């Protein structure tokens, strides 16, 4: 399975308080997301407001994508929701 990430801008979802972004699994798009809580807890988002979440996503995009790629590899390429607890799992915390 070849996992890459689309160059599309991430999208704020105010109903779910999440940021959605596209992964490409063998060239096919899969929508993934990261919760506001995860962005606040691990990437410095000041609030669940759209601007704060998008700023935190951009700041942490490399790590978010790396963790997402691991999740996609583990789940066979199904859509993934990255929650705060996932970033606390051994091996996924920053050095």
C-alpha positions, 0 to 999 in steps of 0.5 A: 500500500502506497500512502501519500497526502494530497496537496489540498488545503485542510477543511474545518468541520464545525459540527465535529470540531475537526480538521479534515484532510485527504490521504491518497492510498495507491492514488485513491483519496481517503478522507482523514481527520484530526480532532480539535482536542488533539490539535489543542493537546498536542499542537498548540491550538489555542481554542476550537475556533477554525483559525486556531485549529487550521494554524495548529494543523499547519504547524504540526502537519508533518507529524500529523501525516506521519501518525496518520500514515501509520494508522492507515497502514494498520487499518488497511487504508480506511478513513481515520480519525486521529484523536488526542489519545493516539498521540500519547501511544508509545512511539508516537510522542515527539522526542 
